[in-house]
């Protein structure tokens, strides 16, 4: 059995991304298979309380009382500097780390990367295998021993604009693919993006999965022909999640099917407020996985329109709960087969998205067939299968 470290970005106590959730699932699965697994945030973080049944350690210094920590660092820096009349290097390092913890967005990506490289070596245990999981974690992982893997969850140069230091983030994201790691992609789309970036380079494929004990349900025939419930992820204010495109498409679909009440429900943060003047919706707020599963089962159609995304979980979750799905293709190739398991639309095309909505709204039998096929294919994506696939890659 192997000793394995997953290096992850700084964690939140209460919130998470789909990519981080998946890494925790792999850590749990590999631990259950007998491996000694640790998850190591690259900077101090609180212990997450959002992942139930955790059977592996999250190794981090506490992020609590950061103000007191900064105060002590300032005091020590001043005391030692005054006493020795030289720059107190060790105290200066502690002060820099404390400032980073308090005000991370003040620093450039390169400064944060350097401090992460310094910090990670104080907490990470020796391991046979070290796995980077995002561009921020790649350089710290490159300094460690053992076999090195980069299990990419997104093509991150596309998302650099979300960072305050967007140019620095893009540079580090591109660099992260050239550090000599063995690369693993979670979708065919991402695999092709990496091969396009790297040329003739071997990239392994390990699709993610969902928890079928949480996300379950059977496709249902629509009871009321005059009402349809759509559900969407708000996209945490990220433009590339396509929320504005979805709103325009819902508005067009409503105008073209005036006799049908197309109700739109949205969970998570969104770019537009519920009462916006494009397409109003009912806000569900942040939902835990069990709450989200229930919300899916109360809807008819999952609507997604991301410009690019690598193995998004929510269309697959909705399929498992019995919904018909409208989605773009990038990153969903493993489970969204056009006109069979999903209605696949063009990204950024209001017409394409609204046409797919109307096709399902106006033809309940077709909507049901899509839901049945999607529900069937969703059952193939289990964590048992994905964990074994990653294990085979790591131990090859």
Protein Blocks (a to p, Z undefined) as FASTA:
>chain_A
ZZdddddddddfkbccfklmmmmmmmmmmmmnopacddddfbdcdddfkbghiabdcddd
dfehklmmmmmmmmmmmmmmmmnopacfklmmmmmmmmmmmmmmlpcfklmmmmmmmmmm
mmpccdfbdcdfbfklmmmmmmpgcjdddddfbdfklmmmmpmblmlmmmmmmmmmmnop
acddfbfklmmmmmmmnopaddddddddddfklmgcdddddfblkbccddddehlopakl
ommmmmmmmmmmmmmmmmbccddddedjdfbdfklckbgcddebjadfklmmmmmmmpmb
dcdfbfbdchifklmmmmmnopacdddfehplmmmcghkloccddehilklmmmmmmmmm
mmmmlmmmmmmmmmmmmmmmcfklmmmmmmmmmmZZ
